[in-house]
Amino acid sequence: MDQASRCLMVCSINQIISPSLLLKWWKADHSLSFLPHPHPLTVLSEGKTAPEAIFREIERKDPELDEVLSDYRREGITVIPISSSCYPTWLKAIYDPPAVLYAKGNTLLLEKGRKIGIVGTRKPTEDGIKAVGHLSAELSKKGWVIVSGLASGIDGLSHKASIRAKGLTIGVIAGGFHHIYPRENLLLAEYMAEHHLLLSEHPPETKPKKWHFPMRNRIISGLSEGIVVVQGKEKSGSLITAYQALDQGREVFAVPGSIFNPYSGGPIKLIQEGAKAVLCAEDIDGELTARCVQYTEPF
């Protein structure tokens, strides 16, 4: 393991510096060297971070890393720094990817298969339940890996439909693996961690905070070629995910619904703004031609 990978993991696991500053440091210097002067940490933090103190803390915690990673492996947790060849290419290509990913399950899914994100309200109507079940199953049968947030409602339903269709699915959670939220999806999460894949950008001990959820959404869209919104109000997390997808250069799809249903407001707004209306899996399959992304070094 090279110095950069160790440094990324030590900083993330021990939360020595903020995830955003850690990513900026890596972008400024892939080697994460302690030598440059002035040091990137000084420049990036506008003098608010003292590199010497950070280096001392990293050196103090580094000897513990191998033991911590061994403990994680016994729990089935893999730590993937952005410097690793195992880090997903699509996610690495976005503006603000996590500096470190925590994975539980089949990590081959990170690069295996084409991925589509499915998100929506936590309180779906009967029509929404039918729509997400149908689309998730059909897309899974076509070989798409379903990516969602393991939340109540549409997210959890999309994972379950993919599993029933013998497909593959990835759940991106807020917080760490020791604090699965919501608890109603704990059994689903455990099943996915064994047979599919769970991802987080937080160490396992991290309790989910309110701001973790919109952060999680950028990972869902970042892993995916496109995002499908199945029900959601005009001001909802689902639309945040859709707009993040647009910022990342991904396609956005929306399932239309009744104008009398408030949970149709989000998809209708997206369609008015140019999202493609989805009535069946072929609408997505035909729109997304096979393509790949490549990480571009920051200037």
C-alpha positions as CSV (number, residue, x, y, z in Angstrom):
1,M,0.0,0.0,0.0
2,D,1.5,3.4,-1.0
3,Q,1.8,6.4,1.3
4,A,-1.1,8.3,-0.3
5,S,-3.5,5.4,0.2
6,R,-2.4,5.0,3.9
7,C,-2.7,8.7,4.4
8,L,-6.2,8.9,3.0
9,M,-7.4,6.0,5.1
10,V,-5.8,7.2,8.3
11,C,-7.3,10.7,7.8
12,S,-10.7,9.4,7.0
13,I,-11.0,6.7,9.7
14,N,-9.8,9.0,12.4
15,Q,-11.5,12.1,11.0
16,I,-8.3,14.1,11.2
17,I,-9.3,16.6,8.7
18,S,-12.7,17.3,7.0
19,P,-13.5,15.0,4.0
20,S,-13.7,18.0,1.7
21,L,-10.3,19.3,2.7
22,L,-8.9,15.7,2.4
23,L,-10.2,15.5,-1.2
24,K,-8.8,18.9,-2.1
25,W,-5.4,17.9,-0.7
26,W,-5.4,14.8,-2.8
27,K,-6.4,16.7,-5.9
28,A,-3.6,19.2,-5.3
29,D,-0.9,16.5,-4.7
30,H,-1.7,12.9,-5.4
31,S,1.3,11.8,-3.4
32,L,0.0,13.6,-0.3
33,S,3.6,14.4,0.5
34,F,4.5,16.2,3.7
35,L,7.3,18.2,2.0
36,P,6.0,21.0,-0.3
37,H,6.3,24.5,1.0
38,P,4.0,26.3,1.2
39,H,2.1,23.1,1.8
40,P,-1.3,22.6,0.0
41,L,-3.1,22.3,3.3
42,T,-1.9,25.7,4.2
43,V,-3.0,27.2,0.9
44,L,-6.3,25.3,0.7
45,S,-7.4,26.2,4.2
46,E,-6.2,29.8,3.8
47,G,-3.8,29.3,6.7
48,K,-6.4,27.9,9.1
49,T,-4.9,24.4,9.1
50,A,-1.4,23.8,10.4
51,P,0.2,21.0,8.3
52,E,2.7,20.1,11.1
53,A,-0.1,19.3,13.5
54,I,-1.9,17.2,10.9
55,F,1.4,15.3,10.1
56,R,2.0,14.5,13.7
57,E,-1.5,13.2,14.1
58,I,-1.2,11.1,10.9
59,E,2.1,9.6,12.1
60,R,0.6,8.9,15.5
61,K,-2.4,7.0,14.1
62,D,-0.6,5.3,11.1
63,P,0.8,2.3,13.2
64,E,-2.8,1.5,14.1
65,L,-4.1,1.3,10.5
66,D,-3.3,-2.3,9.7
67,E,-5.0,-3.5,12.9
68,V,-8.1,-1.3,12.2
69,L,-8.3,-2.6,8.6
70,S,-8.0,-6.2,9.9
71,D,-10.9,-5.5,12.3
72,Y,-12.9,-4.1,9.4
73,R,-12.2,-7.1,7.2
74,R,-13.5,-9.4,9.9
75,E,-16.8,-7.4,9.7
76,G,-16.7,-7.7,5.9
77,I,-15.8,-4.0,5.4
78,T,-13.4,-2.9,2.7
79,V,-11.9,0.6,2.7
80,I,-11.3,2.0,-0.8
81,P,-9.3,5.3,-1.1
82,I,-9.7,7.4,-4.2
83,S,-6.0,6.5,-5.0
84,S,-7.0,2.9,-5.4
85,S,-7.5,1.2,-8.8
86,C,-10.7,-0.4,-7.2
87,Y,-12.3,3.0,-6.8
88,P,-15.3,3.3,-9.2
89,T,-14.4,5.2,-12.4
90,W,-17.8,6.9,-12.8
91,L,-17.7,8.3,-9.2
92,K,-14.2,9.4,-9.4
93,A,-15.1,11.6,-12.5
94,I,-17.5,13.9,-10.5
95,Y,-16.4,17.2,-9.0
96,D,-16.6,16.1,-5.4
97,P,-16.2,12.3,-5.0
98,P,-15.6,10.9,-1.5
99,A,-11.9,10.7,-0.7
100,V,-12.5,7.3,0.8
101,L,-15.3,4.7,0.3
102,Y,-16.4,2.1,2.8
103,A,-17.9,-1.0,1.1
104,K,-19.6,-4.0,2.5
105,G,-20.5,-6.9,0.1
106,N,-19.5,-7.6,-3.5
107,T,-17.1,-4.8,-4.4
108,L,-16.8,-6.2,-7.9
109,L,-20.2,-4.4,-8.5
110,L,-18.3,-1.1,-8.4
111,E,-17.0,-1.7,-11.9
112,K,-19.3,-4.5,-13.0
113,G,-22.4,-3.7,-15.1
114,R,-24.0,-0.5,-16.1
115,K,-25.7,1.4,-13.3
116,I,-29.0,3.3,-13.0
117,G,-30.1,5.3,-10.0
118,I,-33.7,5.1,-8.8
119,V,-35.0,7.5,-6.2
120,G,-38.3,8.9,-4.9
121,T,-40.6,9.7,-2.0
122,R,-40.5,7.9,1.3
123,K,-44.3,7.8,1.1
124,P,-45.2,6.3,-2.3
125,T,-48.8,5.8,-3.4
126,E,-50.0,2.5,-4.8
127,D,-49.2,3.8,-8.3
128,G,-45.7,4.7,-7.2
129,I,-45.2,1.3,-5.7
130,K,-46.3,-0.4,-8.9
131,A,-44.1,1.8,-11.0
132,V,-40.9,1.4,-9.1
133,G,-41.5,-2.4,-8.9
134,H,-42.0,-2.7,-12.6
135,L,-39.2,-0.5,-13.7
136,S,-36.6,-1.9,-11.3
137,A,-37.5,-5.5,-12.2
138,E,-37.4,-4.8,-16.0
139,L,-34.1,-2.8,-15.8
140,S,-32.6,-5.6,-13.7
141,K,-33.6,-8.2,-16.3
142,K,-31.8,-6.1,-18.9
143,G,-28.6,-6.2,-16.9
144,W,-28.7,-2.8,-15.2
145,V,-27.4,-2.5,-11.6
146,I,-29.9,-0.6,-9.5
147,V,-28.4,2.1,-7.3
148,S,-30.4,3.7,-4.5
149,G,-30.3,5.1,-1.0
150,L,-31.8,2.3,1.1
151,A,-34.4,4.8,2.4
152,S,-38.0,4.0,3.2
153,G,-40.4,4.1,0.3
154,I,-39.2,4.1,-3.3
155,D,-35.5,3.5,-2.5
156,G,-36.0,0.3,-0.5
157,L,-38.7,-0.9,-3.0
158,S,-36.2,-0.5,-5.9
159,H,-33.6,-2.6,-4.1
160,K,-36.2,-5.3,-3.3
161,A,-37.6,-5.4,-6.8
162,S,-34.1,-5.8,-8.2
163,I,-33.4,-8.7,-5.8
164,R,-36.7,-10.4,-6.6
165,A,-35.8,-10.1,-10.4
166,K,-32.4,-11.8,-9.7
167,G,-30.7,-8.6,-10.5
168,L,-27.9,-6.7,-8.8
169,T,-28.2,-3.7,-6.6
170,I,-26.1,-1.1,-4.6
171,G,-27.3,0.7,-1.6
172,V,-25.6,4.0,-0.6
173,I,-26.2,4.9,3.1
174,A,-26.0,8.0,5.2
175,G,-23.8,7.4,8.3
176,G,-21.7,4.3,8.9
177,F,-22.5,0.6,8.7
178,H,-22.9,0.3,12.5
179,H,-25.9,2.7,12.4
180,I,-28.1,1.5,9.5
181,Y,-31.0,4.0,9.0
182,P,-34.0,3.5,8.8
183,R,-34.1,0.5,11.1
184,E,-37.0,-0.9,9.1
185,N,-34.6,-1.7,6.3
186,L,-32.0,-3.3,8.6
187,L,-32.7,-6.9,7.3
188,L,-32.6,-5.6,3.7
189,A,-29.3,-4.0,4.4
190,E,-27.9,-7.1,5.9
191,Y,-29.0,-9.2,2.9
192,M,-27.5,-6.7,0.5
193,A,-24.2,-6.6,2.4
194,E,-24.0,-10.4,2.0
195,H,-25.3,-10.8,-1.6
196,H,-25.0,-7.3,-3.2
197,L,-23.2,-4.1,-2.0
198,L,-23.6,-1.4,0.5
199,L,-21.5,1.8,0.3
200,S,-20.8,4.7,2.6
201,E,-18.3,7.6,2.7
202,H,-18.3,7.5,6.5
203,P,-16.4,5.3,9.0
204,P,-18.6,2.5,10.3
205,E,-19.0,4.1,13.8
206,T,-20.5,7.3,12.3
207,K,-24.1,8.0,13.3
208,P,-26.2,9.5,10.4
209,K,-26.7,13.2,10.5
210,K,-29.2,15.3,8.7
211,W,-26.6,16.7,6.2
212,H,-25.3,13.2,5.4
213,F,-28.4,12.5,3.3
214,P,-27.9,15.1,0.5
215,M,-24.2,14.2,0.5
216,R,-25.2,10.6,0.0
217,N,-27.4,11.6,-3.0
218,R,-24.4,12.8,-5.0
219,I,-22.8,9.3,-4.7
220,I,-26.0,7.7,-6.0
221,S,-26.0,9.9,-9.1
222,G,-22.2,9.8,-9.4
223,L,-22.2,6.0,-9.6
224,S,-25.0,6.0,-12.2
225,E,-25.3,6.8,-15.9
226,G,-28.7,8.3,-15.2
227,I,-31.3,8.9,-12.4
228,V,-34.9,7.9,-12.5
229,V,-37.3,9.8,-10.2
230,V,-40.4,7.9,-9.2
231,Q,-42.7,10.2,-7.2
232,G,-41.6,13.2,-5.1
233,K,-42.8,16.6,-4.2
234,E,-41.3,19.7,-5.9
235,K,-39.0,20.3,-3.0
236,S,-37.7,17.0,-2.0
237,G,-34.4,15.0,-1.8
238,S,-35.3,13.2,-5.0
239,L,-35.1,16.5,-6.9
240,I,-31.8,17.4,-5.2
241,T,-30.4,14.1,-6.5
242,A,-31.8,14.8,-10.0
243,Y,-30.2,18.3,-10.1
244,Q,-26.9,16.8,-8.8
245,A,-27.1,14.3,-11.6
246,L,-27.4,17.1,-14.1
247,D,-24.4,18.9,-12.6
248,Q,-22.5,15.6,-13.0
249,G,-23.4,15.3,-16.7
250,R,-25.8,12.4,-16.1
251,E,-29.2,11.8,-17.7
252,V,-32.4,12.5,-15.7
253,F,-35.6,10.5,-16.2
254,A,-39.0,11.0,-14.5
255,V,-42.1,8.9,-14.1
256,P,-45.1,11.1,-14.8
257,G,-48.2,10.9,-12.6
258,S,-51.6,12.4,-11.9
259,I,-51.7,16.2,-11.7
260,F,-53.9,15.8,-8.6
261,N,-51.2,13.9,-6.7
262,P,-48.7,16.1,-4.8
263,Y,-46.0,13.4,-5.2
264,S,-46.2,13.9,-9.0
265,G,-45.1,17.5,-8.6
266,G,-41.4,16.6,-8.7
267,P,-41.4,14.4,-11.8
268,I,-43.7,16.8,-13.6
269,K,-41.4,19.7,-12.9
270,L,-38.4,17.7,-14.1
271,I,-40.2,16.8,-17.3
272,Q,-41.1,20.4,-17.9
273,E,-37.4,21.3,-17.5
274,G,-36.3,18.7,-20.1
275,A,-36.1,15.3,-18.3
276,K,-37.3,12.4,-20.3
277,A,-40.7,10.9,-19.3
278,V,-40.4,7.2,-18.5
279,L,-43.2,4.8,-19.2
280,C,-41.2,1.6,-19.5
281,A,-37.6,0.3,-19.2
282,E,-37.1,0.7,-22.9
283,D,-37.4,4.5,-22.5
284,I,-34.2,4.4,-20.4
285,D,-32.4,1.6,-22.2
286,G,-32.9,3.3,-25.6
287,E,-31.8,6.7,-24.3
288,L,-28.6,5.6,-22.6
289,T,-26.2,4.3,-25.2
290,A,-23.2,2.4,-23.9
291,R,-20.4,4.9,-22.9
292,C,-17.6,5.3,-20.4
293,V,-16.2,8.1,-18.4
294,Q,-12.6,8.9,-17.7
295,Y,-11.1,10.7,-14.8
296,T,-9.5,14.0,-15.8
297,E,-6.7,15.3,-13.7
298,P,-7.7,18.6,-12.0
299,F,-5.9,21.8,-13.2
